[in-house]
Structures are given as C-alpha cells and as structure tokens.
C-alpha cells in the first residue's frame, strides 16, 4: 500500500479511532491500518505501549495525512513529532458534518503539519520562482514572501512588464535571494514576458508566482513534496482562500459554482495559476507558457494535459488570492462570483493558520 495524502477527506463522517501497539505492530482497533478505511475518520488517538517500539508505521500514517493525536508522548518519541501529536488544539472545535465547519479546517492544518514532518526530503531542492509584474508597488511584498520560504533554495527571476528596473531597485536590493530580471515593453503579451523570464531559470523546479497574492512560508516546499509523493509532472495548490479587497472579507471556496466538491490531494486538470510548479526540464518539454495576454494559466494547463502531463492538486492552505476590481486582473470575474461560491466567509484578512501571518 502506498501511503500518500491522495484521497484526503476534508469532512470526515466518523470520529476518532484508537491506534495502538499489538503483537509487534501498530493496529487500528485491532486491525492493520487500511487507508481507505481510515479516510472517513476524524483521526487516530494513539495509545502508547509500555516500552519503546518502532515508529515507522506511525510515520507512514502521518505522511499520508491521517490526523494523529495523543494525550502525552513518551520520552523516546522525537521532540518535533511529540509536540505535534500532543497539540490537541485542533480538537477544540466540534465538527458539524459540513464543509464550512472550522473543525475541518483546523483538522486539515494539523494533517499538513504532520505530512511535512514525516515526509521531509533529505536534499534541498532548488526552485526558480518566475514572476511577471507591471505593478512595482507589489514587488517588495512579493520578494519578502519568497525570502521567507523554508525547505527550498530559491532563485528569483522577474519579468518587468512595462516597468523599468529603477522602479523595483529598492525592493530587489533589500531581498537576500539571488534575483535576476528581464525588461519587456508593456505591449508584449503576458505569457511571453513569463517565457523570457523563465529562459533564465536554473533550478530543479520552476514555479509561477503572482505579484499580488499571499504565500505561506512552506508554500514551495509543500509543492515540491506533493510532486515527490504523487509523481506528477505538474503540481499546484487548490485556489480556495480569497481576500476580496474592496469588501475587506476573506472567503474559502471548497465547491465549484455548480455545487460539486472542489477537493485537494487529487489528480485534476486545474490548479491555482499562481502556484503552477513543475520540473524545469518538463516546462521546456511542454514548450513554456502560451504567448497570450490573458488566460495564460488555463491554456498552459490545457496544453500540458493534452501533451500527456499528469497534473496533481495539493492543499491550498498556504495560499491566498487577492481579488480587487475585475479589471485589475488577467483572470476577470466579478466579486459576486466569489461570494456565490464561498463555503465560509469572514470579515478582514483571515487565512489558514499555515500562512503564519500576524
């Protein structure tokens, strides 16, 4: 059995079950763990044996995103794992069986933290972050978010779209990362600007970054991890958190406009465009971004899919899309659309806790 987060359920149907040591193995209520049977559970409550035992099977469950908890942890459990297992704050919220339930969000955050700890890669991958911008005012904030990425080595390539370097010089010089750039005239199509920037990339992976969105500090590491456990050619996050700037409100979308579920940890044809990530060699095999002024993300994913690339959508808890007035975006939808598809809505900026924002 392959233990990955694929098939994670945001809204479990059942409560906690017992994970305990029995006759030389970890078992769930007396039976060997079976992921298909564990998915509907809220999580597993660990009952420790009297003495030290191997943790390999327990870590496999954590890597698969199964929420694990324990009232205490013996001294022989590694400190990082012990701290996560005994943090039971995610259990403080009562589930109500709906996608809007805060208990489900806290549970998924706990699951992601466990996955990161259990499946952390040995090597540090290099990621080329490509960002095209025609709004210098966003450059400093975007570069600061790139600089706080953990678990990856980052290089930045800016596509200055109708913008001169002097307009972003201060932000670039304040960034501790290696930053290179190209300048393109305002009339050059957006997709072509991205391609000219991507031509300078030298990382193991290439990722697209949108200048006005928010990214958590483990955003890139989570995408690389998803590529590793899924074996996908292209990975990206679920576009589920949106900050509606004119309304000063945050929404979470977990369904499509049709009402159908919009899950994460699935094979899909769609991921959030500002999170598209793939090996640099695969990006070049696909032919780069389409040289279009709009719909670049959608057309890139369509081309990749038609070329046989496998696309995987991981969680979106480390990403928030900013939505202003529709004419400010290449992806044009009215604010009313986002309110229509909102599963949850909050006043102000209310991202997932994994964003680690003040």
C-alpha positions as CSV (number, residue, x, y, z in Angstrom):
1,X,0.0,0.0,0.0
2,X,1.3,3.5,-0.9
3,X,0.9,6.0,1.9
4,X,0.3,9.5,0.5
5,X,-2.2,12.2,1.2
6,X,-4.1,11.4,-2.0
7,X,-7.8,11.0,-1.2
8,X,-7.7,13.1,2.0
9,X,-11.3,14.0,3.0
10,X,-11.9,17.5,4.3
11,X,-15.2,16.5,6.0
12,X,-14.9,13.1,7.8
13,X,-18.0,11.1,8.6
14,X,-16.7,9.4,11.8
15,X,-14.9,10.3,15.0
16,X,-11.6,9.2,16.4
17,X,-10.4,5.6,16.4
18,X,-7.6,4.0,18.5
19,X,-4.1,3.4,17.2
20,X,-2.2,1.0,19.5
21,X,0.7,-1.5,19.5
22,X,-0.4,-5.1,19.4
23,X,1.7,-8.2,18.8
24,X,4.6,-6.3,17.3
25,X,2.7,-3.9,15.0
26,X,0.7,-0.7,15.0
27,X,-3.0,-1.5,14.6
28,X,-6.3,0.4,14.5
29,X,-8.8,-1.1,16.8
30,X,-7.1,-4.4,16.4
31,X,-6.7,-4.3,12.6
32,X,-3.8,-3.4,10.3
33,X,-4.2,0.2,9.1
34,X,-6.0,0.5,5.8
35,X,-6.0,4.0,4.3
36,X,-9.4,3.6,2.5
37,X,-11.0,2.7,5.9
38,X,-9.1,5.5,7.7
39,X,-10.1,8.3,5.4
40,X,-13.6,8.8,6.8
41,X,-12.2,9.1,10.4
42,X,-11.6,12.3,12.1
43,X,-8.3,10.9,13.2
44,X,-6.4,8.4,15.3
45,X,-5.8,8.6,19.0
46,X,-2.5,6.9,20.0
47,X,-2.3,4.6,22.9
48,X,1.4,4.1,23.7
49,X,2.8,0.7,24.7
50,X,4.8,0.3,27.9
51,X,8.2,0.3,26.2
52,X,9.9,1.8,23.2
53,X,8.7,0.5,19.8
54,X,9.4,1.4,16.1
55,X,7.6,4.4,14.8
56,X,8.0,3.7,11.1
57,X,4.4,2.7,10.5
58,X,3.1,5.6,12.6
59,X,5.2,8.0,10.4
60,X,3.7,6.4,7.3
61,X,0.3,7.3,8.5
62,X,1.4,10.8,9.2
63,X,2.9,11.1,5.7
64,X,-0.5,10.0,4.4
65,X,-2.1,12.9,6.1
66,X,-4.0,10.8,8.7
67,X,-4.6,13.2,11.7
68,X,-2.8,11.7,14.7
69,X,-3.1,12.8,18.3
70,X,-2.1,11.7,21.8
71,X,-2.7,13.0,25.2
72,X,1.0,12.5,26.0
73,X,4.2,11.3,24.4
74,X,6.9,9.0,25.9
75,X,10.4,10.4,26.1
76,X,11.6,8.1,23.3
77,X,9.3,9.9,20.7
78,X,11.3,12.6,18.8
79,X,10.6,16.0,20.2
80,X,9.2,17.5,17.0
81,X,6.8,14.6,16.5
82,X,5.8,14.6,20.1
83,X,5.0,18.3,20.0
84,X,2.6,17.8,17.1
85,X,0.9,14.8,18.4
86,X,0.2,16.3,21.8
87,X,-1.1,19.6,20.3
88,X,-4.7,18.8,20.6
89,X,-6.0,22.3,19.8
90,X,-7.4,21.1,16.5
91,X,-9.9,19.0,18.6
92,X,-11.3,22.1,20.3
93,X,-13.8,22.6,17.6
94,X,-16.9,20.5,17.2
95,X,-17.5,19.1,13.7
96,X,-20.9,19.6,12.2
97,X,-20.5,17.5,9.0
98,X,-20.3,20.4,6.6
99,X,-17.5,21.9,4.5
100,X,-17.9,25.3,6.3
101,X,-17.0,23.8,9.7
102,X,-14.0,25.3,11.3
103,X,-13.2,22.0,12.9
104,X,-12.5,20.6,9.4
105,X,-10.0,23.4,8.6
106,X,-8.1,23.0,11.9
107,X,-8.0,19.2,11.3
108,X,-6.6,19.7,7.8
109,X,-3.9,22.1,9.1
110,X,-2.9,19.5,11.7
111,X,-2.7,16.9,8.9
112,X,-0.5,19.1,6.7
113,X,1.9,19.7,9.6
114,X,2.2,16.0,10.2
115,X,2.8,15.3,6.5
116,X,5.7,17.9,6.4
117,X,7.4,16.4,9.4
118,X,7.0,12.7,8.3
119,X,7.9,13.1,4.6
120,X,10.6,15.8,4.7
121,X,13.0,15.2,1.8
122,X,16.7,14.7,2.6
123,X,18.0,17.0,-0.1
124,X,17.1,20.7,-0.5
125,X,15.7,21.3,-4.0
126,X,16.4,24.5,-5.9
127,X,13.3,26.3,-7.2
128,X,13.2,29.0,-9.8
129,X,10.4,31.5,-9.0
130,X,9.2,33.3,-12.1
131,X,7.0,36.4,-11.6
132,X,5.9,38.9,-14.2
133,X,4.7,42.3,-12.9
134,X,3.6,45.6,-14.1
135,X,2.9,46.9,-10.6
136,X,6.1,48.0,-8.8
137,X,4.2,48.6,-5.6
138,X,3.8,44.9,-5.1
139,X,7.4,43.9,-5.7
140,X,8.7,44.4,-2.1
141,X,5.9,42.3,-0.6
142,X,6.3,39.5,-3.1
143,X,10.0,39.3,-2.7
144,X,9.7,39.3,1.1
145,X,7.4,36.3,0.9
146,X,9.8,34.5,-1.4
147,X,12.6,35.2,1.0
148,X,10.8,33.5,3.9
149,X,10.3,30.2,2.1
150,X,11.6,27.2,4.1
151,X,13.0,23.9,3.0
152,X,14.0,25.0,-0.5
153,X,16.7,27.0,-2.2
154,X,15.1,29.9,-4.1
155,X,16.2,31.9,-7.1
156,X,14.0,34.7,-8.4
157,X,13.5,35.8,-12.0
158,X,11.4,38.9,-12.5
159,X,9.6,39.8,-15.8
160,X,9.3,43.6,-15.6
161,X,6.3,44.2,-17.8
162,X,6.4,47.8,-19.0
163,X,8.3,48.5,-15.8
164,X,11.9,49.8,-15.5
165,X,14.4,48.2,-13.1
166,X,14.8,51.5,-11.3
167,X,11.1,51.2,-10.2
168,X,11.9,48.0,-8.3
169,X,15.5,48.5,-7.5
170,X,14.9,49.2,-3.8
171,X,12.8,46.0,-3.3
172,X,15.4,43.9,-5.2
173,X,18.3,45.2,-3.2
174,X,16.5,44.5,0.0
175,X,15.9,40.9,-1.0
176,X,18.5,38.4,0.4
177,X,17.8,35.9,-2.5
178,X,19.6,35.9,-5.9
179,X,17.4,38.0,-8.2
180,X,17.7,38.4,-12.0
181,X,15.3,40.2,-14.3
182,X,14.3,41.0,-17.8
183,X,12.5,44.1,-19.1
184,X,9.7,43.9,-21.6
185,X,7.6,46.5,-23.2
186,X,4.0,46.9,-21.9
187,X,2.6,45.7,-25.3
188,X,4.4,42.3,-25.0
189,X,1.9,39.6,-24.2
190,X,1.9,38.5,-20.5
191,X,2.8,34.9,-21.4
192,X,5.7,36.0,-23.5
193,X,7.1,38.0,-20.6
194,X,6.9,34.9,-18.4
195,X,8.8,32.9,-21.0
196,X,11.5,35.5,-21.4
197,X,12.0,35.4,-17.6
198,X,11.8,31.6,-17.5
199,X,14.6,31.4,-20.0
200,X,17.0,32.5,-17.2
201,X,15.9,29.7,-14.8
202,X,18.4,27.2,-13.5
203,X,16.5,25.4,-10.7
204,X,15.4,21.8,-10.4
205,X,11.8,23.1,-10.5
206,X,10.1,26.2,-11.9
207,X,7.1,27.8,-10.3
208,X,4.9,30.7,-11.2
209,X,4.3,33.4,-8.6
210,X,1.6,36.1,-8.8
211,X,2.7,39.5,-7.5
212,X,-0.4,40.4,-5.5
213,X,-1.2,37.2,-3.8
214,X,-0.1,35.8,-0.4
215,X,2.1,32.7,0.1
216,X,2.9,30.9,3.4
217,X,6.5,30.1,4.3
218,X,6.2,26.4,3.4
219,X,4.3,27.1,0.1
220,X,7.2,26.0,-2.2
221,X,8.3,23.1,0.0
222,X,4.7,21.8,0.1
223,X,4.5,21.8,-3.7
224,X,7.8,20.0,-4.2
225,X,6.7,17.5,-1.6
226,X,3.5,16.9,-3.5
227,X,5.4,16.4,-6.7
228,X,7.5,13.8,-4.9
229,X,4.7,11.7,-3.4
230,X,2.4,12.0,-6.3
231,X,4.9,11.5,-9.1
232,X,3.0,14.2,-11.1
233,X,4.5,16.2,-13.9
234,X,2.8,19.4,-12.8
235,X,1.6,20.3,-9.3
236,X,-0.3,23.2,-7.9
237,X,-2.4,24.3,-5.0
238,X,-6.1,24.4,-4.6
239,X,-7.3,28.0,-5.1
240,X,-9.6,28.1,-2.1
241,X,-8.8,31.2,0.0
242,X,-9.6,34.6,-1.5
243,X,-9.3,38.0,0.1
244,X,-11.9,40.3,-1.5
245,X,-10.1,43.6,-1.1
246,X,-13.0,46.0,-1.9
247,X,-15.2,44.2,0.6
248,X,-12.5,43.6,3.2
249,X,-13.5,40.0,3.5
250,X,-12.0,36.6,3.2
251,X,-13.8,33.6,1.7
252,X,-13.0,30.0,1.5
253,X,-14.2,28.0,-1.6
254,X,-14.5,24.3,-1.3
255,X,-17.1,23.8,-4.1
256,X,-17.4,24.8,-7.7
257,X,-20.1,27.2,-8.8
258,X,-22.1,24.1,-9.8
259,X,-22.1,22.9,-6.1
260,X,-19.7,20.0,-6.9
261,X,-16.9,19.4,-4.4
262,X,-13.6,21.2,-5.1
263,X,-11.2,18.8,-3.3
264,X,-7.4,18.9,-2.8
265,X,-5.0,15.9,-3.0
266,X,-6.4,14.7,-6.3
267,X,-5.4,14.3,-9.9
268,X,-7.0,17.2,-11.8
269,X,-6.8,19.4,-14.9
270,X,-6.9,22.6,-12.8
271,X,-4.8,24.1,-10.1
272,X,-4.4,27.7,-9.0
273,X,-2.4,29.5,-11.7
274,X,-0.2,31.4,-9.2
275,X,1.1,28.1,-7.9
276,X,1.9,26.1,-11.1
277,X,5.1,24.1,-10.4
278,X,7.0,21.6,-12.4
279,X,10.5,20.4,-13.2
280,X,12.3,22.9,-15.3
281,X,13.0,20.2,-18.0
282,X,9.3,19.3,-18.2
283,X,8.4,23.0,-18.5
284,X,10.7,23.3,-21.5
285,X,9.4,20.0,-23.0
286,X,5.9,21.4,-22.8
287,X,7.0,24.5,-24.7
288,X,6.7,27.1,-21.9
289,X,3.7,29.4,-21.3
290,X,1.4,30.3,-24.2
291,X,2.4,33.8,-25.5
292,X,-1.0,35.2,-24.7
293,X,-2.1,38.4,-23.0
294,X,-4.7,36.6,-20.8
295,X,-5.8,33.1,-19.7
296,X,-2.1,32.0,-19.7
297,X,-2.5,29.7,-16.7
298,X,-5.6,27.9,-18.1
299,X,-4.1,27.5,-21.6
300,X,-0.8,26.2,-20.1
301,X,-2.6,23.6,-18.1
302,X,-4.7,22.6,-21.1
303,X,-1.6,22.3,-23.3
304,X,0.2,20.3,-20.6
305,X,-2.8,17.9,-20.2
306,X,-3.1,17.4,-23.9
307,X,0.6,16.6,-24.0
308,X,0.1,13.8,-21.5
309,X,1.4,15.6,-18.4
310,X,-0.2,14.4,-15.2
311,X,-1.4,17.2,-13.0
312,X,-1.9,16.9,-9.2
313,X,-3.7,19.4,-7.0
314,X,-2.5,19.6,-3.4
315,X,-3.9,21.6,-0.5
316,X,-4.4,25.4,-0.7
317,X,-3.9,26.3,2.9
318,X,-0.6,28.1,2.3
319,X,-2.0,30.4,-0.4
320,X,-4.5,33.3,-0.6
321,X,-5.6,35.0,-3.8
322,X,-6.1,38.8,-3.7
323,X,-9.2,39.9,-5.6
324,X,-9.7,43.6,-6.4
325,X,-11.9,45.0,-9.1
326,X,-12.1,42.7,-12.0
327,X,-10.3,45.0,-14.5
328,X,-7.1,44.7,-12.3
329,X,-6.7,41.0,-13.1
330,X,-5.9,38.9,-16.1
331,X,-8.5,36.4,-14.7
332,X,-11.6,38.5,-14.8
333,X,-14.6,37.5,-12.6
334,X,-16.8,39.8,-10.6
335,X,-16.6,39.8,-6.8
336,X,-20.2,38.5,-6.7
337,X,-18.9,35.2,-8.3
338,X,-16.6,34.6,-5.3
339,X,-19.4,35.3,-2.8
340,X,-21.6,32.9,-4.6
341,X,-19.0,30.0,-4.4
342,X,-17.9,30.8,-0.8
343,X,-18.3,27.9,1.7
344,X,-17.1,30.2,4.5
345,X,-16.8,33.9,4.8
346,X,-15.0,36.1,7.4
347,X,-14.5,39.8,7.9
348,X,-11.0,41.0,7.3
349,X,-7.9,39.0,6.3
350,X,-8.5,35.5,7.7
351,X,-6.2,33.0,6.1
352,X,-5.4,29.5,7.3
353,X,-3.1,29.3,10.3
354,X,-0.5,27.7,8.0
355,X,0.1,31.1,6.4
356,X,1.7,32.2,9.7
357,X,0.6,35.8,9.3
358,X,0.1,38.2,12.1
